[in-house]
Amino acid sequence: MRLIIGLFLLIGGVGSTAQAAAPRPHIIHIVADDLGWKDVGFNGCTDIRTPHLDALAAGGARFTQFYVQPMCTPTRAALMTGRYPYRYGLQTGVIPSVSTYGLDTNEWLMPQSLQEAGYRTAIIGKWHLGHADRKYWPRQRGFDYQYGAMIGELDYFKHEEHGVLDWYRDNVPVREPGYTTELLGNDAVKLIERQDPSVPLYLYLAFNAPHTPYQAPEAYLARYSQIADPTRRTYAAMVTCLDDQVGRVVAALDQKGMRDHTLIVFHSDNGGTKNPLFAGVMADMSKVKIPCDNGPYRDGKASLLEGGTRVCALANWPGQIKPQVVEGMIHAVDLYPTFALLAGASTARSKPLDGLNVWKTMASGEPSPRTEVIYNIEPFRAAIRQGDWKLIWRAMLPSSVQLYHLPQDPSETNNLASVHPEKVAALKERLNTAAQEAAKPLFLVDQFKVIQLNMDGEPVLPSDEGFGDPDRP
């Protein structure tokens, strides 16, 4: 009874979307991997079919300014901690398969908070927050159940990276046939079928699709025979397969009688890939036409431009989220405090959160409490948005500054830095202040430990996804 009363006080004012406080929802948190902003129907895609995602967007909130980090590991860390990854060293790159570091175990994660509040917690899919030591694994970080990949870039049929199996259930390696996207969908459906509806569920369903390598079942490829480019055809098949699995999850919730009590949030982990350097390590993409489409937004994955950080996203909860287009800014770090509020979970054991409670923005389109986004802070670059203004500061020589007024220039084509030096100075000062709290990037610390000298005596970094400066002018 105390919990219900407390929730009424916290979330009762959702306006027309709810007559009274909602009970604690089941939460299905679905994340795609490297999905382009415009590669879903609800953002205007015409050659890839995503009817299930489109239906969720039409019946709920479609976000126009949903932000994440520019790469996989940093975004996943932001989701789990509610804190920007520059605070604990995961701001640069992804965790390479040869590395031993992971998300600091001193961070109190969202599944731990929800688990304490009585939720059953499950991760089905990609983790990529530490694989070399079990202390970093999901079962050790608040998840009651785990199935999928610890890293995540893997052959979709063999479940291996360079011949090494990366497929587990509850910490135990699993060899089984099947296409990863379908296997993840199957497992999510089975989990829901076994779920006691009276026990709240948090399911983190993290697909590795449509990340490279571009692979799809023949039945899905056949659906797109009209697409001439073979890579775009395969990519389209991968996205539609993902969409079908989302549809199966929604159908399972319906059949179990859980749908009306379930919040579904969907988004990509970063923008679609545009630069072959960041397409992955399992194939040479330099001679392949990258298939992702980020619509009006410039560049893509790994970049601090909007194409790398503003992603397709939606939220749906029948009777609680009204159908709408939500214009307010939301960042991945906001999901932790928002989910915790709905769940009646405490964040007291977390380090100070960067995330904000954006429930009223999600549910009824009220103005977002978020007025600032820190895209990232690294030794060689940083970016920030305050209100309508965005600054990208490249510190490596030759240094550069880019200033954009996003409402008038969402494609970031008109650099106004020379026109508004006072705005540049103010945003630089804010970044400098935030940088005082930044930890050293673990990726760089780790990689420079293993620098070798090539025949010319020049330092060479081991090849792996995630190193480079994609925002070099």
C-alpha positions in Angstrom: 0.0 0.0 0.0 2.8 2.4 0.8 4.3 1.7 -2.6 1.1 2.5 -4.4 0.6 5.7 -2.5 4.2 6.7 -3.1 3.8 6.1 -6.8 0.6 8.1 -6.9 2.4 11.1 -5.4 5.3 10.6 -7.9 3.6 10.0 -11.2 -0.1 10.7 -10.7 0.2 14.0 -12.7 0.5 12.5 -16.2 -2.4 14.7 -17.4 -4.9 13.1 -19.8 -2.7 10.0 -20.3 -3.8 8.5 -16.9 -6.7 9.0 -14.6 -4.8 7.7 -11.7 -1.3 6.4 -10.8 -0.4 3.4 -12.9 0.7 0.2 -11.2 4.4 -0.7 -11.6 4.8 -1.6 -15.3 6.6 -4.4 -16.9 9.4 -2.8 -18.8 10.6 -4.1 -22.2 13.7 -2.2 -23.2 14.6 -3.0 -26.8 17.9 -1.8 -28.3 19.0 -2.2 -32.0 22.7 -2.1 -33.0 23.9 0.5 -35.5 20.4 1.1 -36.9 20.1 4.2 -39.2 17.7 6.9 -38.1 15.8 6.7 -41.3 15.9 2.9 -41.7 12.5 2.5 -40.0 9.1 3.2 -41.5 8.1 5.6 -38.7 10.9 7.9 -39.7 10.1 7.8 -43.4 11.9 4.8 -44.8 10.2 3.4 -47.9 12.4 0.4 -49.0 12.6 -1.4 -45.6 9.4 -2.7 -44.0 9.1 -2.3 -40.2 5.3 -2.7 -39.5 5.6 -3.8 -35.9 7.8 -0.9 -34.9 5.7 1.5 -36.9 2.6 0.3 -35.0 4.2 0.9 -31.7 5.3 4.4 -32.8 1.8 5.2 -34.1 0.2 4.2 -30.8 2.8 5.8 -28.6 5.5 8.4 -28.5 7.8 8.9 -31.4 10.9 10.8 -30.3 12.6 13.4 -32.6 15.5 14.3 -30.3 16.5 11.0 -28.6 20.3 11.1 -27.9 22.8 8.4 -27.2 26.6 8.1 -27.2 28.3 7.9 -30.6 29.3 4.2 -30.1 28.1 0.9 -28.7 29.9 0.4 -25.3 29.5 4.0 -24.2 25.7 4.0 -24.9 25.2 0.7 -23.1 27.2 2.0 -20.1 25.1 5.2 -20.1 21.9 3.1 -20.1 23.0 0.9 -17.2 24.4 3.7 -15.0 22.3 6.7 -15.8 25.7 8.5 -16.0 27.8 9.9 -18.8 30.5 7.4 -19.6 33.3 10.0 -19.5 32.9 9.8 -15.7 34.2 6.2 -15.5 36.5 5.8 -18.5 34.2 4.2 -21.1 33.7 7.3 -23.3 36.1 6.2 -26.1 35.5 3.4 -28.5 34.2 -0.1 -27.6 35.8 -2.7 -25.5 38.0 -4.7 -27.9 37.8 -8.5 -27.8 41.5 -8.6 -26.7 41.0 -6.3 -23.8 40.3 -7.1 -20.1 38.7 -4.0 -18.7 34.9 -3.4 -18.2 32.3 -1.2 -16.6 33.6 -0.2 -13.1 32.0 -2.5 -10.5 31.6 0.4 -8.2 28.8 1.7 -10.5 25.4 0.7 -9.2 23.4 -0.4 -12.3 19.8 0.0 -13.3 19.1 -3.8 -13.1 20.5 -3.8 -9.6 18.1 -1.0 -8.6 15.1 -2.7 -10.2 16.1 -6.1 -8.8 16.1 -4.6 -5.3 12.6 -3.2 -5.9 11.3 -6.7 -6.7 11.6 -6.8 -10.4 12.7 -9.9 -12.3 15.5 -8.7 -14.5 16.7 -10.3 -17.7 19.1 -9.5 -20.5 18.6 -11.2 -23.8 21.1 -10.1 -26.4 24.3 -8.1 -26.5 26.2 -6.9 -23.4 29.6 -5.4 -24.4 30.4 -3.9 -21.0 33.1 -6.3 -20.1 33.8 -9.9 -21.0 37.3 -11.0 -19.9 36.4 -11.2 -16.2 33.1 -12.6 -14.9 32.8 -9.8 -12.4 31.8 -7.6 -15.3 29.2 -10.1 -16.7 25.4 -9.4 -16.5 24.6 -12.1 -14.0 27.1 -10.4 -11.6 25.6 -6.9 -12.3 21.9 -7.3 -11.4 20.4 -9.6 -14.0 18.6 -12.7 -12.8 18.8 -14.2 -16.3 21.2 -13.8 -19.2 21.2 -15.1 -22.8 23.2 -13.9 -25.7 26.6 -12.4 -26.5 29.1 -10.9 -24.1 30.7 -8.8 -26.8 28.3 -8.7 -29.7 30.0 -8.5 -33.1 29.7 -12.1 -34.2 28.7 -14.3 -37.1 24.9 -14.5 -37.1 24.8 -18.2 -37.8 28.0 -19.5 -36.0 27.8 -17.1 -33.0 31.5 -16.7 -33.2 34.0 -13.8 -33.6 37.1 -15.0 -35.5 36.4 -18.6 -34.5 35.8 -17.9 -30.8 32.3 -18.7 -29.5 30.5 -15.7 -28.0 27.1 -17.1 -27.0 26.0 -17.8 -23.4 23.1 -18.7 -21.2 23.5 -17.8 -17.5 27.3 -17.6 -17.9 27.5 -21.0 -19.6 28.7 -21.2 -23.2 26.0 -22.5 -25.6 26.4 -24.0 -29.0 23.2 -24.2 -30.9 22.0 -23.7 -34.5 20.1 -20.6 -35.6 20.2 -17.0 -36.7 21.0 -14.8 -33.7 18.1 -12.3 -34.2 15.6 -15.1 -34.3 17.2 -16.9 -31.4 16.9 -13.8 -29.3 13.3 -13.3 -30.3 12.5 -16.9 -29.4 14.1 -16.6 -26.0 12.3 -13.4 -25.3 9.0 -15.0 -26.2 9.7 -18.0 -24.0 10.7 -15.7 -21.1 7.4 -13.9 -21.3 5.4 -17.1 -21.6 7.0 -18.3 -18.3 6.6 -14.9 -16.5 4.2 -14.6 -13.6 2.3 -11.4 -14.6 2.0 -10.4 -10.9 5.8 -10.1 -10.7 7.1 -7.0 -12.5 9.6 -7.8 -15.3 12.5 -5.7 -16.7 13.7 -7.3 -20.0 16.7 -5.7 -21.7 16.3 -7.1 -25.2 19.5 -6.0 -27.0 19.7 -7.2 -30.6 23.1 -7.3 -32.3 21.3 -6.5 -35.6 21.8 -4.8 -37.9 25.5 -4.5 -37.0 28.1 -6.1 -39.3 28.7 -8.7 -40.6 25.8 -8.2 -42.9 24.1 -11.6 -42.9 20.4 -12.7 -43.2 18.4 -15.8 -43.7 17.5 -16.6 -47.3 13.8 -16.2 -46.6 14.3 -12.6 -45.5 16.6 -11.9 -48.4 13.9 -13.1 -50.8 11.6 -10.4 -49.5 13.9 -7.8 -50.8 14.9 -9.1 -54.3 13.8 -5.7 -55.6 16.7 -3.9 -53.9 19.6 -3.9 -56.4 22.5 -3.2 -54.0 23.4 -6.5 -52.3 24.5 -4.9 -49.0 21.4 -2.7 -48.7 19.3 -5.8 -49.5 20.9 -7.8 -46.7 20.7 -4.9 -44.3 17.0 -4.5 -45.1 16.4 -8.2 -44.5 18.2 -7.9 -41.1 16.1 -5.0 -40.0 12.8 -6.6 -41.0 13.8 -9.8 -39.2 14.4 -7.7 -36.1 11.1 -6.0 -36.6 9.4 -9.4 -36.8 10.9 -10.4 -33.5 9.6 -7.2 -31.9 6.1 -8.2 -33.2 6.4 -11.6 -31.7 7.3 -10.1 -28.3 4.3 -7.8 -28.4 2.1 -10.7 -29.4 3.4 -12.8 -26.5 2.7 -9.9 -24.1 -0.9 -9.8 -25.4 -1.4 -13.5 -25.1 -0.1 -13.5 -21.5 -2.4 -10.6 -20.6 0.5 -8.3 -19.8 0.4 -5.9 -22.7 -1.7 -3.1 -21.1 0.7 -3.2 -18.1 3.9 -3.0 -20.2 6.1 0.0 -21.1 8.0 -0.7 -24.3 11.0 1.5 -25.2 12.9 1.1 -28.4 16.0 2.9 -29.7 19.3 2.3 -31.5 22.6 2.3 -29.6 24.1 4.9 -32.0 23.5 6.2 -35.5 23.9 4.0 -38.5 27.4 3.4 -39.7 28.7 5.8 -42.5 32.5 5.4 -42.1 34.0 2.0 -43.0 36.6 2.5 -40.2 33.8 2.0 -37.6 31.9 -0.8 -39.4 33.5 -3.6 -37.3 36.5 -5.9 -37.4 35.1 -9.1 -39.0 35.1 -7.9 -42.6 36.8 -5.4 -44.8 34.1 -2.8 -45.5 36.3 -0.3 -47.4 35.0 -1.4 -50.8 31.4 -1.9 -49.7 28.7 0.7 -50.0 27.6 1.2 -46.4 23.8 0.6 -46.3 22.7 2.8 -43.4 20.6 5.9 -43.8 20.5 8.6 -41.1 18.1 10.8 -43.0 18.8 14.5 -42.6 21.5 14.0 -40.0 25.1 14.3 -41.0 27.6 11.4 -40.6 27.0 8.4 -38.4 28.4 6.0 -35.8 31.4 7.3 -33.9 30.8 10.9 -34.9 29.7 13.6 -32.6 27.6 15.1 -35.3 23.8 14.4 -35.1 24.0 11.4 -37.4 26.1 9.6 -34.8 24.1 10.5 -31.7 20.5 11.3 -32.6 18.7 8.0 -33.1 15.3 6.5 -34.0 13.3 5.9 -30.8 9.8 5.3 -29.5 7.9 4.5 -26.3 4.6 2.7 -26.0 2.3 1.9 -23.0 -1.4 1.6 -23.8 -3.4 4.1 -21.8 -0.4 5.7 -20.2 1.5 7.2 -23.2 -0.7 9.1 -25.7 0.0 8.9 -29.4 2.2 11.8 -30.2 5.5 13.2 -31.6 7.7 14.2 -28.8 10.1 17.0 -29.6 11.8 17.4 -26.2 15.4 16.3 -25.7 15.9 12.9 -24.1 19.3 11.2 -23.5 20.0 7.6 -22.8 21.1 8.4 -19.3 17.5 9.5 -18.6 16.0 6.0 -18.8 17.5 4.8 -15.6 15.9 7.5 -13.3 12.7 7.3 -15.3 12.4 3.5 -15.1 13.3 3.7 -11.4 10.5 6.2 -10.7 7.9 4.0 -12.5 9.2 0.9 -10.7 9.3 2.5 -7.2 13.0 1.7 -7.2 15.6 3.6 -5.3 18.7 5.2 -6.9 20.3 6.0 -3.6 23.1 3.5 -4.1 24.0 5.0 -7.5 26.6 7.6 -7.9 25.2 11.0 -8.8 23.1 10.6 -11.9 23.3 12.7 -15.0 19.9 11.3 -16.1 16.7 13.1 -15.4 13.1 11.9 -14.9 11.5 12.4 -18.3 8.3 10.5 -17.7 6.0 13.4 -18.3 7.8 14.2 -21.5 7.5 10.6 -22.7 3.9 10.2 -21.6 2.2 13.4 -22.5 4.8 15.5 -24.4 5.4 18.0 -21.7 8.6 20.1 -22.1 11.6 18.1 -21.3 13.5 19.0 -18.1 16.7 18.3 -20.2 18.2 21.5 -21.6 21.7 20.2 -22.1 23.3 17.2 -23.7 27.0 16.4 -23.3 27.7 14.3 -26.4 31.1 13.2 -25.1 34.3 14.4 -23.5 37.6 12.8 -24.7 41.2 14.0 -24.6 41.0 14.8 -28.3 37.4 16.1 -28.8 34.2 17.0 -27.0 30.8 18.3 -27.8 27.9 19.8 -26.0 24.4 21.1 -26.8 22.7 23.8 -24.7 19.2 24.7 -25.8 19.4 25.2 -29.6 23.2 25.6 -29.8 25.7 22.8 -30.3 29.5 23.0 -30.1 31.9 20.4 -31.4 35.5 21.1 -30.2 38.3 19.1 -31.8 41.4 19.6 -29.6 43.9 17.6 -31.7 46.1 19.7 -33.9 45.0 21.3 -36.1 42.3 22.1 -33.6 38.8 23.2 -34.8 35.5 24.5 -33.4 32.1 24.0 -35.0 29.0 25.8 -33.8 25.5 25.0 -35.1 22.0 26.3 -34.4 20.2 23.0 -34.7 16.6 24.1 -35.2 17.6 26.1 -38.3 20.4 23.7 -39.3 19.7 20.1 -38.2 22.1 18.8 -40.9 25.0 20.9 -39.4 26.1 22.5 -42.7 26.6 26.1 -41.5 29.4 26.6 -39.0 28.6 29.8 -37.0 31.6 29.7 -34.8 33.1 32.9 -36.3 29.8 34.7 -36.0 29.1 33.9 -32.3 32.4 33.9 -30.5 30.7 34.6 -27.2 28.6 31.5 -27.5 31.7 29.5 -28.4 33.5 30.8 -25.4 30.7 29.9 -23.0 30.3 26.4 -24.3 34.0 25.8 -24.3 34.1 26.9 -20.6 31.3 24.5 -19.8 33.1 21.6 -21.5 36.4 22.5 -19.7 34.5 22.4 -16.4 33.0 19.0 -17.1 36.4 17.7 -18.3 37.7 18.2 -14.8 35.5 15.4 -13.7 36.5 13.0 -16.6 38.3 9.8 -16.1 41.0 8.7 -18.5 39.5 6.6 -21.4 40.2 3.0 -20.6 40.3 2.2 -24.3 43.3 4.5 -24.8 45.0 3.4 -21.6 44.6 -0.3 -22.6 45.6 0.1 -26.2 48.7 2.2 -25.5 49.9 -0.6 -23.2 50.3 -2.8 -26.2 51.7 -0.3 -28.7 54.3 -1.9 -30.9 56.8 -0.3 -33.3 56.5 -1.0 -37.0 59.5 -1.3 -39.3 59.7 2.5 -39.6 59.8 3.0 -35.9 56.3 4.6 -35.8 53.8 3.6 -33.1 51.0 1.3 -34.3 47.8 0.6 -32.5 46.3 -2.9 -32.6 43.5 -2.8 -35.2 40.0 -2.8 -33.6 36.8 -0.9 -33.9 36.6 2.3 -32.0 39.9 4.3 -32.5 40.1 7.4 -34.6 38.8 10.9 -34.9 35.7 10.8 -37.2 35.1 14.5 -36.7 38.3 15.6 -38.3 37.1 18.4 -40.8 
